[in-house]
Amino acid sequence: MSRIYDNKKLEARPLHSETWPRPWEPSAFEQGSGVLLEGILGEISRHVILDSAGAKHRYSVLHVRPERAHRRCWDTGGRELEPNFSETRLVSTGHLFSSYKCEAKGETDRLSESELRRAVAQAKLDSVVGRHGPQGTLPFWVAEDDVKKTELELGDRIRIKTRGDSPFVFSLARVDAGTVTRCNFAGDAAAGASWTDKILGVKSGLDAPPPGASGDGEGAADDEWD
């Protein structure tokens, strides 16, 4: 059963106001290749950062209990590669996928929890938001407008890509039964947008005549039938 997104729960959470003693520049924390991790969402806290220039920056911080993590990596053409999530893979050995065996896949590139923490933890940022999450979780920062694009509930298993070795989120997805079911930060409409509107939008595109076609349809002119 699909869930209907409602951001009232998110907006009902208290908004914590924090003062930052210098201009707010997340890019200063985003060095390195970044990580891809999966984990359980333990809590969401809301924060507004007031920097020395008087600008306000709103974030939702996802407090995640990590389960597995890997370094983000790319090929020589700049395309991001999926990490080796395990050292083995299942290979079908029976008729119509009736049985399987484990086969070596190569050495895993998984990060340990301590390696993950060293990669993304930023003491200055954690001092601002860390106390608002359950013990054993890591905080990941998402611009408040962006987090509304993904349906999230506490206890969800989520997948996060970070912006460099920092706690700032590059992309976010919910994982159901091992399958990524929703990803955002790529121009998606806010989660909860009407599926009817989306379907009708696609249908209208399919029904539209191709470029250059007249409204009367295509075919031979009347004089060609004489």
C-alpha positions as a Markdown table, in Angstrom:
| # | Residue | x | y | z |
|---|---|---|---|---|
| 1 | Met | 0.0 | 0.0 | 0.0 |
| 2 | Ser | 1.4 | 3.3 | -1.0 |
| 3 | Arg | 1.8 | 6.1 | 1.5 |
| 4 | Ile | 0.4 | 9.6 | 1.1 |
| 5 | Tyr | 3.0 | 12.2 | 2.0 |
| 6 | Asp | 2.1 | 14.7 | 4.6 |
| 7 | Asn | 4.7 | 17.1 | 5.9 |
| 8 | Lys | 2.7 | 18.2 | 8.9 |
| 9 | Lys | 4.8 | 15.8 | 11.1 |
| 10 | Leu | 8.0 | 17.4 | 9.8 |
| 11 | Glu | 6.7 | 21.0 | 10.4 |
| 12 | Ala | 5.4 | 20.1 | 13.9 |
| 13 | Arg | 9.0 | 19.3 | 15.0 |
| 14 | Pro | 10.6 | 22.2 | 17.0 |
| 15 | Leu | 12.8 | 24.5 | 15.0 |
| 16 | His | 16.2 | 25.0 | 16.7 |
| 17 | Ser | 17.9 | 28.3 | 16.1 |
| 18 | Glu | 21.7 | 28.2 | 15.9 |
| 19 | Thr | 24.1 | 31.1 | 15.5 |
| 20 | Trp | 27.1 | 30.6 | 13.2 |
| 21 | Pro | 30.1 | 33.0 | 13.9 |
| 22 | Arg | 31.0 | 33.4 | 10.2 |
| 23 | Pro | 29.4 | 33.3 | 6.8 |
| 24 | Trp | 27.7 | 29.9 | 6.2 |
| 25 | Glu | 29.7 | 28.0 | 3.5 |
| 26 | Pro | 28.9 | 24.3 | 3.4 |
| 27 | Ser | 31.3 | 23.8 | 0.5 |
| 28 | Ala | 34.2 | 24.4 | 3.0 |
| 29 | Phe | 33.3 | 21.0 | 4.5 |
| 30 | Glu | 32.9 | 19.1 | 1.2 |
| 31 | Gln | 36.4 | 17.9 | 0.5 |
| 32 | Gly | 37.1 | 14.3 | -0.7 |
| 33 | Ser | 35.1 | 11.9 | -2.8 |
| 34 | Gly | 32.2 | 11.4 | -0.4 |
| 35 | Val | 30.4 | 8.3 | 0.7 |
| 36 | Leu | 27.3 | 6.2 | 0.0 |
| 37 | Leu | 25.6 | 4.7 | 3.0 |
| 38 | Glu | 22.4 | 2.9 | 4.0 |
| 39 | Gly | 20.9 | 3.0 | 7.4 |
| 40 | Ile | 17.8 | 3.4 | 9.5 |
| 41 | Leu | 16.3 | 6.8 | 10.1 |
| 42 | Gly | 16.2 | 7.3 | 13.8 |
| 43 | Glu | 15.1 | 10.9 | 14.1 |
| 44 | Ile | 14.7 | 14.2 | 12.1 |
| 45 | Ser | 15.5 | 17.5 | 13.7 |
| 46 | Arg | 14.9 | 21.0 | 12.2 |
| 47 | His | 17.4 | 23.8 | 12.4 |
| 48 | Val | 17.8 | 27.4 | 11.2 |
| 49 | Ile | 21.4 | 28.7 | 11.0 |
| 50 | Leu | 21.8 | 32.4 | 11.4 |
| 51 | Asp | 25.3 | 33.3 | 10.1 |
| 52 | Ser | 27.4 | 36.4 | 10.7 |
| 53 | Ala | 26.1 | 38.0 | 7.5 |
| 54 | Gly | 22.5 | 37.9 | 8.9 |
| 55 | Ala | 21.5 | 35.2 | 6.4 |
| 56 | Lys | 19.2 | 32.3 | 7.5 |
| 57 | His | 19.7 | 28.8 | 6.3 |
| 58 | Arg | 17.1 | 26.1 | 7.0 |
| 59 | Tyr | 17.9 | 22.4 | 7.3 |
| 60 | Ser | 16.3 | 19.2 | 8.3 |
| 61 | Val | 19.0 | 16.9 | 9.9 |
| 62 | Leu | 18.5 | 13.2 | 9.4 |
| 63 | His | 19.9 | 11.2 | 12.3 |
| 64 | Val | 20.8 | 7.8 | 10.7 |
| 65 | Arg | 21.9 | 4.6 | 12.3 |
| 66 | Pro | 24.4 | 3.4 | 9.6 |
| 67 | Glu | 24.3 | -0.3 | 8.4 |
| 68 | Arg | 26.7 | -0.2 | 5.6 |
| 69 | Ala | 28.8 | 2.4 | 3.8 |
| 70 | His | 31.2 | 2.7 | 0.8 |
| 71 | Arg | 33.3 | 5.4 | -0.8 |
| 72 | Arg | 31.8 | 7.1 | -3.8 |
| 73 | Cys | 33.9 | 6.4 | -6.9 |
| 74 | Trp | 33.9 | 7.1 | -10.6 |
| 75 | Asp | 35.3 | 5.7 | -13.8 |
| 76 | Thr | 37.7 | 7.6 | -16.1 |
| 77 | Gly | 34.7 | 9.0 | -18.0 |
| 78 | Gly | 33.3 | 10.6 | -14.9 |
| 79 | Arg | 30.4 | 8.2 | -14.4 |
| 80 | Glu | 29.7 | 7.1 | -10.9 |
| 81 | Leu | 30.3 | 3.4 | -10.2 |
| 82 | Glu | 28.1 | 1.3 | -7.9 |
| 83 | Pro | 30.3 | 0.1 | -5.0 |
| 84 | Asn | 30.9 | -3.6 | -4.3 |
| 85 | Phe | 28.3 | -4.0 | -1.5 |
| 86 | Ser | 29.6 | -7.5 | -0.5 |
| 87 | Glu | 32.3 | -10.0 | -1.1 |
| 88 | Thr | 29.8 | -12.6 | -2.6 |
| 89 | Arg | 26.9 | -12.7 | -5.0 |
| 90 | Leu | 24.1 | -15.2 | -5.6 |
| 91 | Val | 24.3 | -17.1 | -8.8 |
| 92 | Ser | 21.4 | -19.2 | -10.2 |
| 93 | Thr | 22.2 | -22.9 | -10.5 |
| 94 | Gly | 18.8 | -24.5 | -10.9 |
| 95 | His | 16.1 | -24.6 | -13.5 |
| 96 | Leu | 14.0 | -21.4 | -13.6 |
| 97 | Phe | 16.0 | -19.9 | -10.7 |
| 98 | Ser | 15.1 | -22.7 | -8.3 |
| 99 | Ser | 18.4 | -22.7 | -6.5 |
| 100 | Tyr | 21.4 | -20.5 | -6.0 |
| 101 | Lys | 25.0 | -20.6 | -4.8 |
| 102 | Cys | 27.3 | -18.0 | -3.4 |
| 103 | Glu | 30.2 | -16.9 | -5.7 |
| 104 | Ala | 33.2 | -14.7 | -4.9 |
| 105 | Lys | 32.7 | -11.2 | -6.1 |
| 106 | Gly | 35.9 | -9.7 | -5.1 |
| 107 | Glu | 37.2 | -7.8 | -2.1 |
| 108 | Thr | 34.6 | -5.6 | -0.5 |
| 109 | Asp | 35.2 | -1.8 | -0.5 |
| 110 | Arg | 32.9 | -1.4 | 2.5 |
| 111 | Leu | 33.8 | 1.2 | 5.2 |
| 112 | Ser | 33.7 | 0.3 | 8.8 |
| 113 | Glu | 31.5 | 2.4 | 11.1 |
| 114 | Ser | 34.6 | 4.1 | 12.5 |
| 115 | Glu | 35.9 | 4.8 | 9.0 |
| 116 | Leu | 32.5 | 6.3 | 8.1 |
| 117 | Arg | 32.5 | 8.5 | 11.1 |
| 118 | Arg | 36.0 | 9.8 | 10.3 |
| 119 | Ala | 34.9 | 10.5 | 6.8 |
| 120 | Val | 31.8 | 12.5 | 7.4 |
| 121 | Ala | 32.0 | 13.7 | 11.0 |
| 122 | Gln | 32.6 | 17.4 | 11.4 |
| 123 | Ala | 33.1 | 18.5 | 15.0 |
| 124 | Lys | 31.9 | 22.0 | 14.5 |
| 125 | Leu | 28.7 | 20.8 | 12.8 |
| 126 | Asp | 28.1 | 17.9 | 15.2 |
| 127 | Ser | 28.3 | 20.3 | 18.1 |
| 128 | Val | 25.3 | 22.1 | 16.7 |
| 129 | Val | 23.0 | 19.2 | 15.8 |
| 130 | Gly | 24.4 | 16.0 | 17.3 |
| 131 | Arg | 22.6 | 16.3 | 20.7 |
| 132 | His | 19.2 | 16.2 | 18.9 |
| 133 | Gly | 19.7 | 12.6 | 17.7 |
| 134 | Pro | 19.5 | 9.2 | 19.3 |
| 135 | Gln | 22.7 | 7.6 | 20.5 |
| 136 | Gly | 24.5 | 5.6 | 17.8 |
| 137 | Thr | 23.2 | 7.8 | 14.9 |
| 138 | Leu | 25.1 | 10.1 | 12.6 |
| 139 | Pro | 23.6 | 13.5 | 11.5 |
| 140 | Phe | 23.2 | 14.3 | 7.8 |
| 141 | Trp | 22.1 | 17.7 | 6.7 |
| 142 | Val | 19.4 | 18.3 | 4.0 |
| 143 | Ala | 18.0 | 21.7 | 2.9 |
| 144 | Glu | 14.5 | 21.8 | 4.3 |
| 145 | Asp | 12.9 | 22.4 | 0.9 |
| 146 | Asp | 14.7 | 19.3 | -0.5 |
| 147 | Val | 13.7 | 16.8 | 2.3 |
| 148 | Lys | 10.0 | 17.5 | 1.4 |
| 149 | Lys | 10.6 | 15.8 | -2.0 |
| 150 | Thr | 11.0 | 12.4 | -0.3 |
| 151 | Glu | 8.5 | 10.4 | 1.8 |
| 152 | Leu | 10.2 | 9.7 | 5.1 |
| 153 | Glu | 9.1 | 8.1 | 8.3 |
| 154 | Leu | 11.1 | 7.2 | 11.4 |
| 155 | Gly | 12.3 | 3.6 | 11.0 |
| 156 | Asp | 12.7 | 3.8 | 7.2 |
| 157 | Arg | 15.8 | 2.4 | 5.6 |
| 158 | Ile | 17.3 | 5.1 | 3.5 |
| 159 | Arg | 20.3 | 5.5 | 1.2 |
| 160 | Ile | 22.3 | 8.7 | 1.2 |
| 161 | Lys | 25.1 | 10.1 | -1.0 |
| 162 | Thr | 27.1 | 12.8 | 0.6 |
| 163 | Arg | 28.7 | 15.9 | -0.9 |
| 164 | Gly | 32.3 | 15.1 | -0.4 |
| 165 | Asp | 33.5 | 13.9 | 3.0 |
| 166 | Ser | 30.9 | 15.9 | 4.8 |
| 167 | Pro | 27.5 | 15.3 | 6.4 |
| 168 | Phe | 25.7 | 17.3 | 3.7 |
| 169 | Val | 23.4 | 15.2 | 1.5 |
| 170 | Phe | 23.8 | 15.1 | -2.2 |
| 171 | Ser | 21.0 | 12.6 | -2.9 |
| 172 | Leu | 18.5 | 10.7 | -0.7 |
| 173 | Ala | 16.3 | 7.7 | -1.4 |
| 174 | Arg | 14.1 | 5.4 | 0.6 |
| 175 | Val | 15.0 | 1.7 | 0.3 |
| 176 | Asp | 12.1 | -0.9 | 0.5 |
| 177 | Ala | 13.0 | -4.6 | 0.5 |
| 178 | Gly | 16.5 | -3.8 | -0.9 |
| 179 | Thr | 15.1 | -1.7 | -3.8 |
| 180 | Val | 15.5 | 2.0 | -4.1 |
| 181 | Thr | 11.9 | 3.3 | -4.5 |
| 182 | Arg | 12.3 | 7.0 | -4.5 |
| 183 | Cys | 15.2 | 9.4 | -5.1 |
| 184 | Asn | 15.2 | 13.1 | -5.1 |
| 185 | Phe | 17.4 | 16.2 | -5.7 |
| 186 | Ala | 17.1 | 15.7 | -9.5 |
| 187 | Gly | 14.3 | 18.0 | -10.3 |
| 188 | Asp | 11.5 | 15.9 | -8.9 |
| 189 | Ala | 8.3 | 17.5 | -7.7 |
| 190 | Ala | 7.7 | 17.5 | -4.0 |
| 191 | Ala | 6.7 | 14.1 | -2.7 |
| 192 | Gly | 2.9 | 13.9 | -2.5 |
| 193 | Ala | 2.3 | 15.7 | -5.7 |
| 194 | Ser | -0.8 | 14.3 | -7.5 |
| 195 | Trp | -0.1 | 11.1 | -9.4 |
| 196 | Thr | -3.2 | 12.0 | -11.5 |
| 197 | Asp | -1.6 | 15.2 | -12.6 |
| 198 | Lys | 1.6 | 13.4 | -13.5 |
| 199 | Ile | -0.2 | 10.7 | -15.5 |
| 200 | Leu | -2.4 | 13.2 | -17.3 |
| 201 | Gly | 0.8 | 15.2 | -18.1 |
| 202 | Val | 2.4 | 12.2 | -19.7 |
| 203 | Lys | -0.8 | 11.3 | -21.6 |
| 204 | Ser | -1.1 | 14.8 | -23.0 |
| 205 | Gly | 2.4 | 14.6 | -24.2 |
| 206 | Leu | 1.7 | 11.2 | -25.9 |
| 207 | Asp | -1.5 | 12.6 | -27.5 |
| 208 | Ala | 0.1 | 15.7 | -28.8 |
| 209 | Pro | 0.9 | 15.7 | -32.6 |
| 210 | Pro | 4.5 | 15.4 | -33.6 |
| 211 | Pro | 6.4 | 18.6 | -34.5 |
| 212 | Gly | 5.4 | 19.9 | -37.9 |
| 213 | Ala | 2.1 | 18.0 | -38.1 |
| 214 | Ser | -1.0 | 20.0 | -38.8 |
| 215 | Gly | -4.1 | 19.9 | -36.7 |
| 216 | Asp | -6.0 | 18.2 | -39.5 |
| 217 | Gly | -3.8 | 15.2 | -39.4 |
| 218 | Glu | -1.3 | 13.9 | -42.0 |
| 219 | Gly | -1.9 | 12.1 | -45.3 |
| 220 | Ala | -2.3 | 12.6 | -49.0 |
| 221 | Ala | -3.8 | 15.9 | -50.1 |
| 222 | Asp | -7.3 | 15.7 | -51.7 |
| 223 | Asp | -6.1 | 16.2 | -55.2 |
| 224 | Glu | -3.8 | 13.1 | -54.8 |
| 225 | Trp | -6.8 | 10.9 | -54.6 |
| 226 | Asp | -8.3 | 12.0 | -58.0 |
